[in-house]
Amino acid sequence: MQDAQHSTDGFWTLDVRLEAFAIGTSSVNSGTDRFIRAEVEPGTKARDVCAETRILAETRIAFAGAVVVDTDGPFLEMHPEEEFRVVDEDSRRS
């Protein structure tokens, strides 16, 4: 939805519109707008990808991780660690 934001505590925050998502063996292609916030923590492979690649609003990514309800807002967050990649190389800009 917007360019990734890097915070002073080393986290990357990505507000993402989902095209599709899966939980266990159930998957859904999103027919309506569905959103989730990805909080990328320091010390993870996902954080390395964010640090090396400029993640812009139009960048397509694929990720997996723990889903949590965070206390800083009434929304779900996902905390990707190892499974995080840029899907569409053409959407990246330096």
Stockholm file with secondary structure:
# STOCKHOLM 1.0

chainA/1-94         MQDAQHSTDGFWTLDVRLEAFAIGTSSVNSGTDRFIRAEVEPGTKARDVCAETRILAETRIAFAGAVVVDTDGPFLEMHPEEEFRVVDEDSRRS
#=GR chainA/1-94 SS CCCCEECTTSCEEEEEECSEEEETTEEEECSSCCEEEEEECTTSHHHHHHHHSCCCTTCCEEEEEEEEECTTSSSEEEEEEEEEEESCGGGCCC
#=GC SS_cons        CCCCEECTTSCEEEEEECSEEEETTEEEECSSCCEEEEEECTTSHHHHHHHHSCCCTTCCEEEEEEEEECTTSSSEEEEEEEEEEESCGGGCCC
//
